[in-house]
Amino acid sequence: MEGIGYDFIPRVLDRTEVDEWVKTHDADSLLMARRIIQEEGLLCGGSSGTTLLGAIHWALSKNLTENDVVVVVMADNVRNYLTKHLSKHWMIEN
């Protein structure tokens, strides 16, 4: 996803605190962001789609039970993406 991880690593990130990394693909992340908006009414951006998609992939790889809790922080909103992943034409073209 553009702007996540490959351009730069934020100085505030202590990579020694990260136990696992999960990779996602841009198209899947943007489709997840659209799904979150449609199904949950949360006006999130593509980075949030990436975050939730990664969390789902991670959770499915674990032996979680109904007593486990997974918290996902979605830190962006749709404001800067009104002409991007919300547009069906943009999604088809890109």
Summary of the structure (lengths in Angstrom):
residues: 94
radius of gyration: 14.4
end to end distance: 12.7
largest distance: 42.6
contacts: 206
relative contact order: 0.17
helix: 46%
strand: 0%
